[in-house]
Amino acid sequence: MLGVSPQSFIAVEDSVTGLLAAKAAQMKRVAVPDAVYANGPRWSTANRKLNSLPEVNKQLIATI
């Protein structure tokens, strides 16, 4: 379709369901959960967990 492997993508998700879908697709994963739920173990499937979307930047992307 796009001619790019899923491993080249980074999924930015605010839901565990989205993280699991991205993991199944073999994508890298960044979680930005709601603060109420941020400390739960279910976010452990993310490569990185952030507090807010503005934390996504070129440096973060380069290190994932």
CHARMM-style PDB file with segment names, atoms N, HN, CA, C and O in Angstrom:
ATOM      1  N   MET     1       0.818  -1.188   0.000  1.00  0.00      PROA
ATOM      2  CA  MET     1       0.000   0.000   0.000  1.00  0.00      PROA
ATOM      3  C   MET     1       0.869   1.261   0.000  1.00  0.00      PROA
ATOM      4  O   MET     1       0.936   1.968  -1.005  1.00  0.00      PROA
ATOM      5  N   LEU     2       1.528   1.541   1.119  1.00  0.00      PROA
ATOM      6  HN  LEU     2       1.474   0.966   1.936  1.00  0.00      PROA
ATOM      7  CA  LEU     2       2.408   2.699   1.179  1.00  0.00      PROA
ATOM      8  C   LEU     2       3.828   2.359   0.763  1.00  0.00      PROA
ATOM      9  O   LEU     2       4.615   3.248   0.439  1.00  0.00      PROA
ATOM     10  N   GLY     3       4.155   1.082   0.770  1.00  0.00      PROA
ATOM     11  HN  GLY     3       3.516   0.359   1.033  1.00  0.00      PROA
ATOM     12  CA  GLY     3       5.489   0.660   0.422  1.00  0.00      PROA
ATOM     13  C   GLY     3       6.508   0.894   1.531  1.00  0.00      PROA
ATOM     14  O   GLY     3       7.711   0.940   1.276  1.00  0.00      PROA
ATOM     15  N   VAL     4       6.023   1.042   2.764  1.00  0.00      PROA
ATOM     16  HN  VAL     4       5.045   1.005   2.971  1.00  0.00      PROA
ATOM     17  CA  VAL     4       6.888   1.282   3.922  1.00  0.00      PROA
ATOM     18  C   VAL     4       6.550   0.242   4.981  1.00  0.00      PROA
ATOM     19  O   VAL     4       5.378  -0.055   5.214  1.00  0.00      PROA
ATOM     20  N   SER     5       7.573  -0.310   5.620  1.00  0.00      PROA
ATOM     21  HN  SER     5       8.525  -0.069   5.431  1.00  0.00      PROA
ATOM     22  CA  SER     5       7.319  -1.336   6.633  1.00  0.00      PROA
ATOM     23  C   SER     5       6.734  -0.715   7.901  1.00  0.00      PROA
ATOM     24  O   SER     5       7.041   0.431   8.230  1.00  0.00      PROA
ATOM     25  N   PRO     6       5.895  -1.464   8.609  1.00  0.00      PROA
ATOM     26  CA  PRO     6       5.305  -0.955   9.855  1.00  0.00      PROA
ATOM     27  C   PRO     6       6.357  -0.563  10.890  1.00  0.00      PROA
ATOM     28  O   PRO     6       6.115   0.319  11.713  1.00  0.00      PROA
ATOM     29  N   GLN     7       7.519  -1.210  10.855  1.00  0.00      PROA
ATOM     30  HN  GLN     7       7.716  -1.927  10.186  1.00  0.00      PROA
ATOM     31  CA  GLN     7       8.582  -0.903  11.807  1.00  0.00      PROA
ATOM     32  C   GLN     7       9.129   0.517  11.628  1.00  0.00      PROA
ATOM     33  O   GLN     7       9.831   1.031  12.499  1.00  0.00      PROA
ATOM     34  N   SER     8       8.806   1.141  10.503  1.00  0.00      PROA
ATOM     35  HN  SER     8       8.235   0.724   9.796  1.00  0.00      PROA
ATOM     36  CA  SER     8       9.254   2.514  10.231  1.00  0.00      PROA
ATOM     37  C   SER     8       8.342   3.560  10.849  1.00  0.00      PROA
ATOM     38  O   SER     8       8.669   4.747  10.852  1.00  0.00      PROA
ATOM     39  N   PHE     9       7.199   3.128  11.371  1.00  0.00      PROA
ATOM     40  HN  PHE     9       6.934   2.164  11.368  1.00  0.00      PROA
ATOM     41  CA  PHE     9       6.212   4.053  11.909  1.00  0.00      PROA
ATOM     42  C   PHE     9       6.287   4.137  13.424  1.00  0.00      PROA
ATOM     43  O   PHE     9       6.740   3.207  14.090  1.00  0.00      PROA
ATOM     44  N   ILE    10       5.841   5.255  13.952  1.00  0.00      PROA
ATOM     45  HN  ILE    10       5.473   6.011  13.411  1.00  0.00      PROA
ATOM     46  CA  ILE    10       5.673   5.425  15.392  1.00  0.00      PROA
ATOM     47  C   ILE    10       4.218   5.771  15.627  1.00  0.00      PROA
ATOM     48  O   ILE    10       3.720   6.780  15.128  1.00  0.00      PROA
ATOM     49  N   ALA    11       3.538   4.930  16.392  1.00  0.00      PROA
ATOM     50  HN  ALA    11       3.943   4.110  16.798  1.00  0.00      PROA
ATOM     51  CA  ALA    11       2.147   5.190  16.747  1.00  0.00      PROA
ATOM     52  C   ALA    11       2.119   5.968  18.055  1.00  0.00      PROA
ATOM     53  O   ALA    11       2.733   5.553  19.037  1.00  0.00      PROA
ATOM     54  N   VAL    12       1.419   7.081  18.073  1.00  0.00      PROA
ATOM     55  HN  VAL    12       0.920   7.418  17.275  1.00  0.00      PROA
ATOM     56  CA  VAL    12       1.232   7.876  19.287  1.00  0.00      PROA
ATOM     57  C   VAL    12      -0.198   7.643  19.734  1.00  0.00      PROA
ATOM     58  O   VAL    12      -1.143   8.013  19.037  1.00  0.00      PROA
ATOM     59  N   GLU    13      -0.356   7.031  20.897  1.00  0.00      PROA
ATOM     60  HN  GLU    13       0.411   6.731  21.464  1.00  0.00      PROA
ATOM     61  CA  GLU    13      -1.666   6.570  21.336  1.00  0.00      PROA
ATOM     62  C   GLU    13      -2.025   7.060  22.736  1.00  0.00      PROA
ATOM     63  O   GLU    13      -1.161   7.219  23.598  1.00  0.00      PROA
ATOM     64  N   ASP    14      -3.312   7.293  22.938  1.00  0.00      PROA
ATOM     65  HN  ASP    14      -4.014   7.164  22.237  1.00  0.00      PROA
ATOM     66  CA  ASP    14      -3.809   7.633  24.271  1.00  0.00      PROA
ATOM     67  C   ASP    14      -4.698   6.530  24.833  1.00  0.00      PROA
ATOM     68  O   ASP    14      -5.357   6.710  25.857  1.00  0.00      PROA
ATOM     69  N   SER    15      -4.708   5.388  24.152  1.00  0.00      PROA
ATOM     70  HN  SER    15      -4.173   5.242  23.320  1.00  0.00      PROA
ATOM     71  CA  SER    15      -5.514   4.262  24.644  1.00  0.00      PROA
ATOM     72  C   SER    15      -4.695   2.974  24.609  1.00  0.00      PROA
ATOM     73  O   SER    15      -3.818   2.791  23.764  1.00  0.00      PROA
ATOM     74  N   VAL    16      -5.003   2.105  25.536  1.00  0.00      PROA
ATOM     75  HN  VAL    16      -5.715   2.254  26.222  1.00  0.00      PROA
ATOM     76  CA  VAL    16      -4.321   0.811  25.582  1.00  0.00      PROA
ATOM     77  C   VAL    16      -4.681  -0.005  24.351  1.00  0.00      PROA
ATOM     78  O   VAL    16      -3.830  -0.706  23.804  1.00  0.00      PROA
ATOM     79  N   THR    17      -5.912   0.077  23.915  1.00  0.00      PROA
ATOM     80  HN  THR    17      -6.604   0.647  24.359  1.00  0.00      PROA
ATOM     81  CA  THR    17      -6.344  -0.643  22.720  1.00  0.00      PROA
ATOM     82  C   THR    17      -5.523  -0.215  21.508  1.00  0.00      PROA
ATOM     83  O   THR    17      -5.113  -1.055  20.707  1.00  0.00      PROA
ATOM     84  N   GLY    18      -5.284   1.069  21.374  1.00  0.00      PROA
ATOM     85  HN  GLY    18      -5.617   1.752  22.025  1.00  0.00      PROA
ATOM     86  CA  GLY    18      -4.460   1.576  20.282  1.00  0.00      PROA
ATOM     87  C   GLY    18      -3.029   1.079  20.378  1.00  0.00      PROA
ATOM     88  O   GLY    18      -2.414   0.737  19.367  1.00  0.00      PROA
ATOM     89  N   LEU    19      -2.495   1.039  21.602  1.00  0.00      PROA
ATOM     90  HN  LEU    19      -2.994   1.317  22.423  1.00  0.00      PROA
ATOM     91  CA  LEU    19      -1.139   0.514  21.798  1.00  0.00      PROA
ATOM     92  C   LEU    19      -1.041  -0.940  21.388  1.00  0.00      PROA
ATOM     93  O   LEU    19      -0.079  -1.351  20.739  1.00  0.00      PROA
ATOM     94  N   LEU    20      -2.042  -1.714  21.771  1.00  0.00      PROA
ATOM     95  HN  LEU    20      -2.823  -1.381  22.298  1.00  0.00      PROA
ATOM     96  CA  LEU    20      -2.032  -3.135  21.422  1.00  0.00      PROA
ATOM     97  C   LEU    20      -2.135  -3.341  19.920  1.00  0.00      PROA
ATOM     98  O   LEU    20      -1.491  -4.232  19.367  1.00  0.00      PROA
ATOM     99  N   ALA    21      -2.943  -2.522  19.257  1.00  0.00      PROA
ATOM    100  HN  ALA    21      -3.466  -1.798  19.706  1.00  0.00      PROA
ATOM    101  CA  ALA    21      -3.066  -2.612  17.796  1.00  0.00      PROA
ATOM    102  C   ALA    21      -1.744  -2.248  17.128  1.00  0.00      PROA
ATOM    103  O   ALA    21      -1.327  -2.904  16.173  1.00  0.00      PROA
ATOM    104  N   ALA    22      -1.085  -1.203  17.627  1.00  0.00      PROA
ATOM    105  HN  ALA    22      -1.423  -0.671  18.403  1.00  0.00      PROA
ATOM    106  CA  ALA    22       0.202  -0.802  17.068  1.00  0.00      PROA
ATOM    107  C   ALA    22       1.261  -1.876  17.310  1.00  0.00      PROA
ATOM    108  O   ALA    22       2.105  -2.127  16.450  1.00  0.00      PROA
ATOM    109  N   LYS    23       1.214  -2.500  18.468  1.00  0.00      PROA
ATOM    110  HN  LYS    23       0.528  -2.296  19.166  1.00  0.00      PROA
ATOM    111  CA  LYS    23       2.158  -3.584  18.757  1.00  0.00      PROA
ATOM    112  C   LYS    23       1.921  -4.757  17.810  1.00  0.00      PROA
ATOM    113  O   LYS    23       2.872  -5.332  17.281  1.00  0.00      PROA
ATOM    114  N   ALA    24       0.659  -5.110  17.598  1.00  0.00      PROA
ATOM    115  HN  ALA    24      -0.113  -4.642  18.028  1.00  0.00      PROA
ATOM    116  CA  ALA    24       0.331  -6.204  16.688  1.00  0.00      PROA
ATOM    117  C   ALA    24       0.802  -5.900  15.264  1.00  0.00      PROA
ATOM    118  O   ALA    24       1.146  -6.806  14.505  1.00  0.00      PROA
ATOM    119  N   ALA    25       0.813  -4.614  14.918  1.00  0.00      PROA
ATOM    120  HN  ALA    25       0.534  -3.878  15.534  1.00  0.00      PROA
ATOM    121  CA  ALA    25       1.268  -4.199  13.590  1.00  0.00      PROA
ATOM    122  C   ALA    25       2.788  -4.022  13.536  1.00  0.00      PROA
ATOM    123  O   ALA    25       3.337  -3.648  12.500  1.00  0.00      PROA
ATOM    124  N   GLN    26       3.459  -4.292  14.653  1.00  0.00      PROA
ATOM    125  HN  GLN    26       3.013  -4.596  15.495  1.00  0.00      PROA
ATOM    126  CA  GLN    26       4.921  -4.193  14.766  1.00  0.00      PROA
ATOM    127  C   GLN    26       5.431  -2.764  14.626  1.00  0.00      PROA
ATOM    128  O   GLN    26       6.537  -2.534  14.137  1.00  0.00      PROA
ATOM    129  N   MET    27       4.612  -1.803  15.061  1.00  0.00      PROA
ATOM    130  HN  MET    27       3.714  -1.990  15.458  1.00  0.00      PROA
ATOM    131  CA  MET    27       5.028  -0.400  15.057  1.00  0.00      PROA
ATOM    132  C   MET    27       5.669  -0.053  16.397  1.00  0.00      PROA
ATOM    133  O   MET    27       5.417  -0.714  17.404  1.00  0.00      PROA
ATOM    134  N   LYS    28       6.489   0.978  16.400  1.00  0.00      PROA
ATOM    135  HN  LYS    28       6.693   1.515  15.581  1.00  0.00      PROA
ATOM    136  CA  LYS    28       6.992   1.533  17.650  1.00  0.00      PROA
ATOM    137  C   LYS    28       5.840   2.308  18.280  1.00  0.00      PROA
ATOM    138  O   LYS    28       4.969   2.821  17.578  1.00  0.00      PROA
ATOM    139  N   ARG    29       5.844   2.390  19.643  1.00  0.00      PROA
ATOM    140  HN  ARG    29       6.551   1.972  20.213  1.00  0.00      PROA
ATOM    141  CA  ARG    29       4.684   2.941  20.324  1.00  0.00      PROA
ATOM    142  C   ARG    29       5.048   3.982  21.371  1.00  0.00      PROA
ATOM    143  O   ARG    29       5.943   3.778  22.192  1.00  0.00      PROA
ATOM    144  N   VAL    30       4.330   5.108  21.324  1.00  0.00      PROA
ATOM    145  HN  VAL    30       3.603   5.274  20.657  1.00  0.00      PROA
ATOM    146  CA  VAL    30       4.435   6.157  22.331  1.00  0.00      PROA
ATOM    147  C   VAL    30       3.055   6.315  22.951  1.00  0.00      PROA
ATOM    148  O   VAL    30       2.067   6.528  22.248  1.00  0.00      PROA
ATOM    149  N   ALA    31       2.997   6.209  24.265  1.00  0.00      PROA
ATOM    150  HN  ALA    31       3.800   6.036  24.836  1.00  0.00      PROA
ATOM    151  CA  ALA    31       1.733   6.377  24.980  1.00  0.00      PROA
ATOM    152  C   ALA    31       1.669   7.778  25.575  1.00  0.00      PROA
ATOM    153  O   ALA    31       2.640   8.277  26.143  1.00  0.00      PROA
ATOM    154  N   VAL    32       0.508   8.396  25.432  1.00  0.00      PROA
ATOM    155  HN  VAL    32      -0.282   7.991  24.971  1.00  0.00      PROA
ATOM    156  CA  VAL    32       0.228   9.682  26.069  1.00  0.00      PROA
ATOM    157  C   VAL    32      -1.107   9.516  26.799  1.00  0.00      PROA
ATOM    158  O   VAL    32      -2.134  10.027  26.352  1.00  0.00      PROA
ATOM    159  N   PRO    33      -1.084   8.796  27.928  1.00  0.00      PROA
ATOM    160  CA  PRO    33      -2.330   8.498  28.622  1.00  0.00      PROA
ATOM    161  C   PRO    33      -2.873   9.691  29.399  1.00  0.00      PROA
ATOM    162  O   PRO    33      -2.140  10.616  29.750  1.00  0.00      PROA
ATOM    163  N   ASP    34      -4.165   9.644  29.655  1.00  0.00      PROA
ATOM    164  HN  ASP    34      -4.760   8.893  29.370  1.00  0.00      PROA
ATOM    165  CA  ASP    34      -4.799  10.613  30.535  1.00  0.00      PROA
ATOM    166  C   ASP    34      -4.131  10.508  31.909  1.00  0.00      PROA
ATOM    167  O   ASP    34      -3.835   9.406  32.371  1.00  0.00      PROA
ATOM    168  N   ALA    35      -3.897  11.628  32.550  1.00  0.00      PROA
ATOM    169  HN  ALA    35      -4.138  12.523  32.175  1.00  0.00      PROA
ATOM    170  CA  ALA    35      -3.192  11.643  33.837  1.00  0.00      PROA
ATOM    171  C   ALA    35      -3.855  10.756  34.884  1.00  0.00      PROA
ATOM    172  O   ALA    35      -3.172  10.214  35.754  1.00  0.00      PROA
ATOM    173  N   VAL    36      -5.160  10.602  34.815  1.00  0.00      PROA
ATOM    174  HN  VAL    36      -5.714  11.042  34.109  1.00  0.00      PROA
ATOM    175  CA  VAL    36      -5.891   9.772  35.788  1.00  0.00      PROA
ATOM    176  C   VAL    36      -5.447   8.312  35.701  1.00  0.00      PROA
ATOM    177  O   VAL    36      -5.426   7.610  36.712  1.00  0.00      PROA
ATOM    178  N   TYR    37      -5.095   7.855  34.510  1.00  0.00      PROA
ATOM    179  HN  TYR    37      -5.111   8.425  33.689  1.00  0.00      PROA
ATOM    180  CA  TYR    37      -4.746   6.448  34.287  1.00  0.00      PROA
ATOM    181  C   TYR    37      -3.253   6.209  34.024  1.00  0.00      PROA
ATOM    182  O   TYR    37      -2.845   5.071  33.789  1.00  0.00      PROA
ATOM    183  N   ALA    38      -2.453   7.247  34.062  1.00  0.00      PROA
ATOM    184  HN  ALA    38      -2.784   8.171  34.254  1.00  0.00      PROA
ATOM    185  CA  ALA    38      -1.060   7.172  33.602  1.00  0.00      PROA
ATOM    186  C   ALA    38      -0.176   6.216  34.393  1.00  0.00      PROA
ATOM    187  O   ALA    38       0.809   5.719  33.849  1.00  0.00      PROA
ATOM    188  N   ASN    39      -0.485   5.946  35.631  1.00  0.00      PROA
ATOM    189  HN  ASN    39      -1.286   6.350  36.073  1.00  0.00      PROA
ATOM    190  CA  ASN    39       0.402   5.112  36.446  1.00  0.00      PROA
ATOM    191  C   ASN    39       0.092   3.626  36.382  1.00  0.00      PROA
ATOM    192  O   ASN    39       0.747   2.834  37.059  1.00  0.00      PROA
ATOM    193  N   GLY    40      -0.876   3.236  35.596  1.00  0.00      PROA
ATOM    194  HN  GLY    40      -1.409   3.879  35.046  1.00  0.00      PROA
ATOM    195  CA  GLY    40      -1.239   1.826  35.500  1.00  0.00      PROA
ATOM    196  C   GLY    40      -0.225   1.014  34.719  1.00  0.00      PROA
ATOM    197  O   GLY    40       0.441   1.540  33.828  1.00  0.00      PROA
ATOM    198  N   PRO    41      -0.102  -0.271  35.048  1.00  0.00      PROA
ATOM    199  CA  PRO    41       0.859  -1.147  34.365  1.00  0.00      PROA
ATOM    200  C   PRO    41       0.488  -1.445  32.917  1.00  0.00      PROA
ATOM    201  O   PRO    41       1.327  -1.934  32.159  1.00  0.00      PROA
ATOM    202  N   ARG    42      -0.720  -1.168  32.525  1.00  0.00      PROA
ATOM    203  HN  ARG    42      -1.401  -0.771  33.140  1.00  0.00      PROA
ATOM    204  CA  ARG    42      -1.151  -1.509  31.167  1.00  0.00      PROA
ATOM    205  C   ARG    42      -0.444  -0.706  30.085  1.00  0.00      PROA
ATOM    206  O   ARG    42      -0.531  -1.050  28.906  1.00  0.00      PROA
ATOM    207  N   TRP    43       0.249   0.351  30.467  1.00  0.00      PROA
ATOM    208  HN  TRP    43       0.319   0.630  31.425  1.00  0.00      PROA
ATOM    209  CA  TRP    43       0.981   1.159  29.489  1.00  0.00      PROA
ATOM    210  C   TRP    43       2.367   0.591  29.188  1.00  0.00      PROA
ATOM    211  O   TRP    43       3.118   1.166  28.400  1.00  0.00      PROA
ATOM    212  N   SER    44       2.699  -0.522  29.805  1.00  0.00      PROA
ATOM    213  HN  SER    44       2.089  -0.989  30.445  1.00  0.00      PROA
ATOM    214  CA  SER    44       4.043  -1.089  29.664  1.00  0.00      PROA
ATOM    215  C   SER    44       4.361  -1.573  28.246  1.00  0.00      PROA
ATOM    216  O   SER    44       5.526  -1.818  27.935  1.00  0.00      PROA
ATOM    217  N   THR    45       3.365  -1.714  27.394  1.00  0.00      PROA
ATOM    218  HN  THR    45       2.418  -1.515  27.647  1.00  0.00      PROA
ATOM    219  CA  THR    45       3.627  -2.131  26.016  1.00  0.00      PROA
ATOM    220  C   THR    45       4.182  -0.981  25.166  1.00  0.00      PROA
ATOM    221  O   THR    45       4.611  -1.195  24.032  1.00  0.00      PROA
ATOM    222  N   ALA    46       4.172   0.227  25.713  1.00  0.00      PROA
ATOM    223  HN  ALA    46       3.823   0.401  26.634  1.00  0.00      PROA
ATOM    224  CA  ALA    46       4.698   1.385  24.975  1.00  0.00      PROA
ATOM    225  C   ALA    46       6.221   1.412  25.052  1.00  0.00      PROA
ATOM    226  O   ALA    46       6.812   1.021  26.059  1.00  0.00      PROA
ATOM    227  N   ASN    47       6.842   1.877  23.976  1.00  0.00      PROA
ATOM    228  HN  ASN    47       6.361   2.194  23.158  1.00  0.00      PROA
ATOM    229  CA  ASN    47       8.282   2.083  23.992  1.00  0.00      PROA
ATOM    230  C   ASN    47       8.644   3.281  24.871  1.00  0.00      PROA
ATOM    231  O   ASN    47       9.697   3.309  25.508  1.00  0.00      PROA
ATOM    232  N   ARG    48       7.751   4.264  24.891  1.00  0.00      PROA
ATOM    233  HN  ARG    48       6.896   4.242  24.373  1.00  0.00      PROA
ATOM    234  CA  ARG    48       7.914   5.448  25.748  1.00  0.00      PROA
ATOM    235  C   ARG    48       6.546   5.885  26.230  1.00  0.00      PROA
ATOM    236  O   ARG    48       5.553   5.719  25.520  1.00  0.00      PROA
ATOM    237  N   LYS    49       6.483   6.444  27.429  1.00  0.00      PROA
ATOM    238  HN  LYS    49       7.289   6.579  28.005  1.00  0.00      PROA
ATOM    239  CA  LYS    49       5.247   7.010  27.969  1.00  0.00      PROA
ATOM    240  C   LYS    49       5.509   8.475  28.283  1.00  0.00      PROA
ATOM    241  O   LYS    49       6.471   8.812  28.974  1.00  0.00      PROA
ATOM    242  N   LEU    50       4.650   9.335  27.772  1.00  0.00      PROA
ATOM    243  HN  LEU    50       3.869   9.061  27.210  1.00  0.00      PROA
ATOM    244  CA  LEU    50       4.804  10.777  27.947  1.00  0.00      PROA
ATOM    245  C   LEU    50       3.653  11.337  28.766  1.00  0.00      PROA
ATOM    246  O   LEU    50       2.611  10.700  28.921  1.00  0.00      PROA
ATOM    247  N   ASN    51       3.859  12.534  29.284  1.00  0.00      PROA
ATOM    248  HN  ASN    51       4.705  13.052  29.158  1.00  0.00      PROA
ATOM    249  CA  ASN    51       2.809  13.208  30.037  1.00  0.00      PROA
ATOM    250  C   ASN    51       1.893  14.032  29.153  1.00  0.00      PROA
ATOM    251  O   ASN    51       0.726  14.247  29.481  1.00  0.00      PROA
ATOM    252  N   SER    52       2.429  14.497  28.020  1.00  0.00      PROA
ATOM    253  HN  SER    52       3.377  14.322  27.753  1.00  0.00      PROA
ATOM    254  CA  SER    52       1.623  15.331  27.130  1.00  0.00      PROA
ATOM    255  C   SER    52       2.144  15.235  25.694  1.00  0.00      PROA
ATOM    256  O   SER    52       3.306  14.904  25.462  1.00  0.00      PROA
ATOM    257  N   LEU    53       1.288  15.523  24.766  1.00  0.00      PROA
ATOM    258  HN  LEU    53       0.344  15.792  24.954  1.00  0.00      PROA
ATOM    259  CA  LEU    53       1.628  15.434  23.348  1.00  0.00      PROA
ATOM    260  C   LEU    53       2.749  16.387  22.935  1.00  0.00      PROA
ATOM    261  O   LEU    53       3.548  16.020  22.074  1.00  0.00      PROA
ATOM    262  N   PRO    54       2.849  17.593  23.503  1.00  0.00      PROA
ATOM    263  CA  PRO    54       3.960  18.474  23.115  1.00  0.00      PROA
ATOM    264  C   PRO    54       5.353  17.907  23.426  1.00  0.00      PROA
ATOM    265  O   PRO    54       6.352  18.449  22.953  1.00  0.00      PROA
ATOM    266  N   GLU    55       5.433  16.840  24.203  1.00  0.00      PROA
ATOM    267  HN  GLU    55       4.622  16.399  24.587  1.00  0.00      PROA
ATOM    268  CA  GLU    55       6.722  16.203  24.472  1.00  0.00      PROA
ATOM    269  C   GLU    55       7.251  15.432  23.264  1.00  0.00      PROA
ATOM    270  O   GLU    55       8.425  15.065  23.232  1.00  0.00      PROA
ATOM    271  N   VAL    56       6.403  15.186  22.280  1.00  0.00      PROA
ATOM    272  HN  VAL    56       5.449  15.484  22.307  1.00  0.00      PROA
ATOM    273  CA  VAL    56       6.858  14.514  21.055  1.00  0.00      PROA
ATOM    274  C   VAL    56       7.676  15.521  20.250  1.00  0.00      PROA
ATOM    275  O   VAL    56       7.183  16.590  19.889  1.00  0.00      PROA
ATOM    276  N   ASN    57       8.920  15.169  19.978  1.00  0.00      PROA
ATOM    277  HN  ASN    57       9.320  14.301  20.272  1.00  0.00      PROA
ATOM    278  CA  ASN    57       9.801  16.057  19.220  1.00  0.00      PROA
ATOM    279  C   ASN    57      10.794  15.226  18.409  1.00  0.00      PROA
ATOM    280  O   ASN    57      10.794  13.998  18.497  1.00  0.00      PROA
ATOM    281  N   LYS    58      11.620  15.877  17.640  1.00  0.00      PROA
ATOM    282  HN  LYS    58      11.620  16.874  17.570  1.00  0.00      PROA
ATOM    283  CA  LYS    58      12.573  15.173  16.780  1.00  0.00      PROA
ATOM    284  C   LYS    58      13.538  14.314  17.583  1.00  0.00      PROA
ATOM    285  O   LYS    58      13.877  13.208  17.161  1.00  0.00      PROA
ATOM    286  N   GLN    59      13.986  14.805  18.730  1.00  0.00      PROA
ATOM    287  HN  GLN    59      13.711  15.703  19.073  1.00  0.00      PROA
ATOM    288  CA  GLN    59      14.915  14.042  19.552  1.00  0.00      PROA
ATOM    289  C   GLN    59      14.274  12.759  20.053  1.00  0.00      PROA
ATOM    290  O   GLN    59      14.906  11.703  20.034  1.00  0.00      PROA
ATOM    291  N   LEU    60      13.031  12.837  20.500  1.00  0.00      PROA
ATOM    292  HN  LEU    60      12.517  13.694  20.515  1.00  0.00      PROA
ATOM    293  CA  LEU    60      12.314  11.650  20.966  1.00  0.00      PROA
ATOM    294  C   LEU    60      12.185  10.631  19.831  1.00  0.00      PROA
ATOM    295  O   LEU    60      12.465   9.445  20.003  1.00  0.00      PROA
ATOM    296  N   ILE    61      11.758  11.122  18.679  1.00  0.00      PROA
ATOM    297  HN  ILE    61      11.530  12.086  18.540  1.00  0.00      PROA
ATOM    298  CA  ILE    61      11.570  10.230  17.531  1.00  0.00      PROA
ATOM    299  C   ILE    61      12.882   9.556  17.144  1.00  0.00      PROA
ATOM    300  O   ILE    61      12.890   8.381  16.776  1.00  0.00      PROA
ATOM    301  N   ALA    62      13.972  10.275  17.223  1.00  0.00      PROA
ATOM    302  HN  ALA    62      13.966  11.230  17.522  1.00  0.00      PROA
ATOM    303  CA  ALA    62      15.274   9.718  16.848  1.00  0.00      PROA
ATOM    304  C   ALA    62      15.739   8.634  17.826  1.00  0.00      PROA
ATOM    305  O   ALA    62      16.538   7.773  17.458  1.00  0.00      PROA
ATOM    306  N   THR    63      15.250   8.671  19.058  1.00  0.00      PROA
ATOM    307  HN  THR    63      14.601   9.371  19.357  1.00  0.00      PROA
ATOM    308  CA  THR    63      15.718   7.715  20.062  1.00  0.00      PROA
ATOM    309  C   THR    63      14.820   6.489  20.212  1.00  0.00      PROA
ATOM    310  O   THR    63      15.136   5.578  20.977  1.00  0.00      PROA
ATOM    311  N   ILE    64      13.730   6.466  19.502  1.00  0.00      PROA
ATOM    312  HN  ILE    64      13.473   7.206  18.881  1.00  0.00      PROA
ATOM    313  CA  ILE    64      12.815   5.310  19.627  1.00  0.00      PROA
ATOM    314  C   ILE    64      13.174   4.270  18.597  1.00  0.00      PROA
ATOM    315  OT1 ILE    64      12.532   3.222  18.529  1.00  0.00      PROA
TER     316      ILE     64
END
